[in-house]
Amino acid sequence: MVMVMVLYSILQTQAGEGRVYKCLFNHKFEESMSEKSHSSLAALSPQCREALTTRQKLIAQDYKVSYSLAKSCKSDLKKYRCNVENLPRSREARLSYLLMCLESAVHRGRQVSSECQGEMLDYRRMLMEDFSLSPEIILSCRGEIEHHCSGLHRKGRTLHCLMKVVRGEKGNLGMNCQQALQTLIQETDPGADYRIDRALNEACESVIQTACKHIRSGDPMILSCLMEHLYTEKMVEDCEHRLLELQYFISRDWKLDPVLYRKCQGDASRLCHTHGWNETSELMPPGAVFSCLYRHAYRTEEQGRRLSRECRAEVQRILHQRAMDVKLDPALQDKCLIDLGKWCSEKTEAGQELECLQDHLDDLAVECRDIVGNLTELESEDIQIEALLMRACEPIIQNFCHDVADNQIDSGDLMECLIQNKHQKDMNEKCAVGVTHFQLVQMKDFRFSYKFKMACKEDVLKLCPNIKKKVDVVICLSTTVRNDTLQEVKEHRVSLKCRKQLRVEELEMTEDIRLEPDLYEACKGDIKNHCSTVQYGNAQIIECLKENKKQLSARCHQKVFKLQETEMMDPELDYTLMRVCKQMIKRFCPEADSKTMLQCLKQNKNSELMDPKCKQMITKRQITQNTDYRLNPVLRKACKADIPKFCHGILTKAKDDSELEGQVISCLKLRYADQRLSSDCEDQIRIIIQESALDYRLDPQLQLHCSDEIASLCAEEAAAQEQTGQVEECLKVNLLKIKTEGCKKVAPADGFSDLAMQVMTSPSKNYILSVISGSICILFLIGLMCGRITKRVTRELKDSEITEATQGLLFAGAKRWDCARAGGDGILVVVSPVLLPEIRHSAQ
């Protein structure tokens, strides 16, 4: 019955020139003839299949057994000298040699008749479909087939099973078997037409119909299209496996990608000394040619010969594909096989193996670390080869970076653009995570930042030799720039182009605490304890640590203090301040340089046009500055001679990494009363006094000693959004209720009794009393000289007008005394600003 059905199928095919055989070959492994013809015909009998296999083996031994193949390709064989009669090759290789010879002509751009190419396609498909037609596979892979792939003798599944084993997903494969598979892939050349690989064709049919329908059937770019949709919603699991299994072998011989070979064969011959398509060289094996090509693809004009534009585009396409799976990079898999198993075998999603290796770069074996380092360096120049990242960042690229993305040569511009726009509203989480990851990887080696490397490589070799980590290189170069600036040298040791790029790197590092490894390592525990709910990025963790500075561990506190000192010296490095006040800087400080930015904002803080959020941030920075004179560069410079002269005792007890809690500023306030400060220092202290009189938070000593009193007596005033001196007035009113001695010394006084109490408890009590006594004596002598000794001084002031302000201070060393003359009496009296309202009232 089966034979009748087979005969029926044969009768529907026109006899002659091997067409019936070809029909049977095409349906050899069908479950039923209905799979193709939609009829009810049964499958071929085992005997028929065995007979067909025998026939196919004869053709494999001698292509002339196939009448149609011999006839269709006769002229082409002669034209391209593919006659095998005189070659010292075994009979089993004759069909293989025929195919490779004619394929070589096609790949070189030669004309092969369409009839011959059609026959070649059929027999290439035949070899891929049935492994038993390849004697080398039978001989070299017998054990592997029995152990891993038994029972899969259909539709190319055995070959794909062996490919899967080679990829390391099911075990190990002997080198002879691997070589036999690689040879078969070259003979059948499925990269030129995906339909040759029936297993791939059937697995990916639905994907091709949806994702690649715009590409002509049989076009070599179908495989590239499938790779572009790897790990997307359109990809199906079976297609993904078959595709990666085939690409594993194609990636190991650059000739098996027909588009790459066509566009780059001239460059490969010129630069890499390659031979013909079906020829090999021990000096330049197939796997090494692509490495040669991509090394030349990213050379600058100064470095020598570069690839043609067409070839470079193809090299980028292949690198793009290889970034999807580390196993598509032969060198990477070979050198990193152990490390992949050690570090990336668990919790690593498909396509993220390279990211895993980059995360463990310092832990990798030397050879693997070198390979991963080279690839990362390449990515830094052209991030577009990082396919998964580009896919995630496509919306951001289209909206903000399309200009640089369209460039033929990236040179690191695209990644720089993505970093700058990382916090745009349109940014999605995957893209932001990917960009941040690459930033973190860049910190491991300055070579991983292409623009930084190109701008500063000569400076690094000269000034920072043997330093590898990017953060250390940045610190080294920044220190050199700072020292040259302070010493006002005529010519900077760091070149101008390096200084410009160095600034970019410094600003980028301020955005995320993880980009400053020393600070991050020192504060890991504190982040967990105090900032566990705060997200990374936008300098939010750094700001959280600043706000909890008093609770930090000693090591973390030290690092945060040093960071604040750097930011105050150069406010442009204060990421949060620059972000919150971005528009206000444009409005009020467009001409200010980075060093005077905060000073400019402080001067405009009380403007009606000032943004409230920016004003709040400026106040925060003022509070920080007043905790320690070292955090106020303007004060430090103005008082550089006064501080060691008058506050030496405080400095000897100070530590380099902890705040003085306003002690030095309080010391300078006392000397301000004596008028013993230099004019520049006096001006700065006057400003601090005026500002702290309006906002108690700017007086760290007041906060330190009166925190309990403020909380219990002046809570409502302290909670006011706008501070205009309410807390100070509250403390004046409640001065008698204050029990803490420390707070009594620093709290503002209100009335003669409170004033006397503050004088008696002041650390400068003796000095103040001596000043008062001396003033009284001087007044007495002036009175004698004026002849007014006998006249009784009236007890009430007759005139409230104050005509002259003079000297003195009586507010815990923080407020001036003024000299005023009582109108009409000619006697000078010493009064305090806090008593002026009482005096005016009495005069009335």
Salt bridges, closest charged atoms under 4 A:
GLU17 OE1 - ARG19 NH1 3.44
GLU17 OE2 - LYS71 NZ 2.86
GLU30 OE2 - ARG198 NH2 2.37
GLU31 OE2 - ARG154 NH2 2.90
GLU35 OE1 - LYS155 NZ 3.60
ASP62 OD2 - ARG94 NH1 3.98
GLU85 OE2 - LYS64 NZ 3.19
GLU103 OE2 - ARG124 NE 3.41
GLU119 OE2 - LYS22 NZ 2.51
ASP122 OD2 - LYS22 NZ 3.25
ASP122 OD1 - ARG125 NH1 3.36
GLU129 OE2 - ARG198 NH1 2.56
ASP130 OD2 - LYS28 NZ 2.69
ASP130 OD1 - HIS153 NE2 3.24
GLU169 OE2 - ARG167 NE 2.81
ASP189 OD2 - HIS107 NE2 2.71
ASP193 OD2 - ARG195 NH2 2.69
ASP197 OD2 - HIS160 NE2 2.64
GLU202 OE2 - ARG198 NE 3.15
ASP219 OD2 - ARG216 NH2 3.56
GLU237 OE2 - HIS241 NE2 3.50
ASP238 OD1 - ARG242 NH1 2.36
GLU245 OE1 - HIS160 ND1 2.90
GLU245 OE1 - ARG242 NE 2.92
ASP257 OD1 - ARG317 NH2 2.97
ASP267 OD1 - ARG270 NH2 2.61
GLU314 OE1 - ARG317 NE 2.63
ASP325 OD2 - ARG167 NH2 3.34
ASP359 OD1 - HIS437 NE2 2.77
GLU367 OE1 - LYS335 NZ 3.74
GLU377 OE1 - ARG447 NH1 2.55
GLU377 OE2 - LYS453 NZ 2.76
ASP403 OD1 - HIS402 NE2 3.05
ASP413 OD1 - LYS451 NZ 2.75
GLU416 OE2 - LYS451 NZ 3.54
ASP445 OD2 - ARG447 NH2 3.12
ASP484 OD2 - HIS492 ND1 3.95
ASP484 OD1 - ARG493 NH2 2.93
GLU505 OE1 - LYS470 NZ 2.51
GLU506 OE1 - ARG503 NH1 3.44
GLU511 OE1 - LYS422 NZ 2.82
GLU511 OE2 - HIS423 NE2 2.50
ASP512 OD2 - ARG514 NH2 2.79
GLU521 OE2 - LYS524 NZ 3.36
GLU543 OE1 - LYS546 NZ 3.96
GLU543 OE1 - ARG621 NH2 3.02
GLU547 OE2 - LYS620 NZ 2.92
GLU565 OE1 - LYS562 NZ 3.83
GLU565 OE2 - ARG636 NH1 3.33
GLU567 OE1 - LYS546 NZ 2.57
ASP570 OD2 - ARG503 NH1 2.52
ASP570 OD2 - LYS595 NZ 3.87
GLU572 OE1 - ARG503 NH2 2.77
ASP574 OD2 - ARG621 NE 2.54
ASP628 OD2 - ARG630 NH2 2.72
GLU659 OE2 - LYS549 NZ 2.55
GLU659 OE1 - HIS557 NE2 3.04
ASP674 OD2 - ARG671 NH1 3.87
ASP674 OD2 - ARG676 NH1 3.89
GLU682 OE2 - ARG686 NH2 3.41
GLU682 OE2 - ARG816 NH2 3.79
ASP683 OD1 - ARG686 NH1 3.06
ASP695 OD2 - ARG697 NH2 2.76
ASP699 OD2 - LYS669 NZ 3.84
GLU722 OE2 - LYS615 NZ 2.72
GLU729 OE2 - LYS732 NZ 2.86
GLU741 OE2 - LYS744 NZ 3.67
